[in-house]
Amino acid sequence: MSRRCLVLRPEPGNATTCARLRAAGLRPVSRPLFVVRALDWAAPDVSAFDSLLLTSANAVQHAGAGLASLAALPVIAVGEATAGAARAAGLRVAHVGTGGVAEALASVTE
């Protein structure tokens, strides 16, 4: 009997995670806890920052036009999916982490 796994992440990642779990022989139960949506925002002055830390591809996918004004900043991406979204948006990825945000930050501050 395969094990059941509760998947709480929002879409579109929820469906992707569930598909991977099924492929691994597990039985995912999809229960997203929240919905990611864009908010109106104004990009800050890029000259006040050294880099842009992205912890989710959702940040890129929902940033809107304001993201382009931050393109001069090197991106620290928490993982490859986030880095791929950043590259697709025209951002310059300087570092891709492999172990979460703490690892990504530690590797660029050492």
C-alpha positions as CSV (number, residue, x, y, z in Angstrom):
1,M,0.0,0.0,0.0
2,S,1.4,3.4,-0.9
3,R,1.7,6.2,1.7
4,R,-0.5,9.3,1.7
5,C,1.2,12.7,1.7
6,L,-0.5,16.0,2.5
7,V,0.6,18.8,0.1
8,L,-0.2,22.3,1.4
9,R,1.7,24.5,-1.1
10,P,-0.2,26.9,-3.4
11,E,-0.8,26.4,-7.1
12,P,0.8,26.0,-9.5
13,G,3.4,24.3,-7.4
14,N,0.9,22.1,-5.7
15,A,0.0,20.2,-8.9
16,T,3.7,19.8,-9.7
17,T,4.5,18.4,-6.3
18,C,1.5,16.0,-6.4
19,A,2.6,14.7,-9.8
20,R,6.1,14.0,-8.5
21,L,4.8,12.2,-5.5
22,R,2.5,10.1,-7.6
23,A,5.5,9.2,-9.9
24,A,7.3,8.1,-6.7
25,G,4.5,5.7,-5.8
26,L,2.9,7.9,-3.1
27,R,-0.7,9.1,-2.8
28,P,-0.8,12.9,-2.5
29,V,-3.7,14.7,-1.0
30,S,-3.9,18.3,-2.3
31,R,-5.0,21.0,0.2
32,P,-3.4,24.3,-0.7
33,L,-3.4,26.6,2.3
34,F,-3.4,29.9,0.4
35,V,-3.5,31.5,-3.1
36,V,-0.6,33.6,-4.4
37,R,-1.7,36.8,-6.0
38,A,0.0,40.0,-7.1
39,L,-0.3,43.2,-5.2
40,D,0.3,46.7,-6.4
41,W,3.8,47.8,-5.4
42,A,6.4,50.4,-6.3
43,A,9.9,49.2,-6.9
44,P,12.5,50.8,-4.6
45,D,15.5,52.8,-5.8
46,V,17.8,50.1,-7.1
47,S,20.9,52.1,-6.1
48,A,20.1,51.4,-2.4
49,F,20.7,47.6,-2.8
50,D,23.5,45.2,-3.6
51,S,21.4,42.2,-4.7
52,L,17.9,40.8,-5.0
53,L,17.1,37.7,-2.9
54,L,14.4,35.6,-4.5
55,T,13.0,32.8,-2.4
56,S,10.2,31.7,-4.7
57,A,9.5,31.7,-8.4
58,N,6.1,33.2,-7.4
59,A,7.9,36.4,-6.6
60,V,9.0,36.7,-10.2
61,Q,5.8,35.4,-11.8
62,H,3.7,38.0,-9.9
63,A,6.0,41.0,-9.7
64,G,4.6,42.7,-12.8
65,A,6.3,45.5,-14.6
66,G,8.1,46.8,-11.6
67,L,10.5,43.9,-11.7
68,A,12.2,45.3,-14.8
69,S,13.5,48.2,-12.8
70,L,15.4,45.8,-10.5
71,A,17.2,44.1,-13.4
72,A,20.5,45.8,-12.6
73,L,20.8,43.8,-9.4
74,P,22.4,40.4,-9.3
75,V,19.9,37.8,-8.1
76,I,20.5,35.3,-5.3
77,A,17.9,32.5,-6.0
78,V,17.0,30.0,-3.4
79,G,16.8,27.2,-6.0
80,E,16.9,26.3,-9.6
81,A,13.1,26.8,-10.2
82,T,13.4,30.3,-8.9
83,A,16.6,31.0,-10.8
84,G,14.9,29.8,-14.0
85,A,11.9,32.1,-13.5
86,A,14.4,35.0,-12.9
87,R,16.3,34.2,-16.0
88,A,13.1,34.0,-18.1
89,A,12.2,37.5,-16.7
90,G,15.5,38.9,-17.9
91,L,17.2,39.0,-14.6
92,R,20.9,38.2,-14.0
93,V,21.3,35.2,-11.6
94,A,24.5,35.4,-9.7
95,H,23.9,32.5,-7.3
96,V,21.6,29.5,-7.1
97,G,21.2,27.8,-3.8
98,T,20.5,24.2,-3.2
99,G,19.6,24.0,0.4
100,G,17.0,26.7,1.2
101,V,17.4,30.4,1.9
102,A,19.9,30.0,4.8
103,E,22.3,28.1,2.5
104,A,21.9,30.6,-0.3
105,L,22.7,33.5,1.9
106,A,25.6,31.7,3.7
107,S,27.2,30.9,0.3
108,V,27.3,34.5,-0.8
109,T,28.4,36.0,2.5
110,E,31.3,33.8,3.1
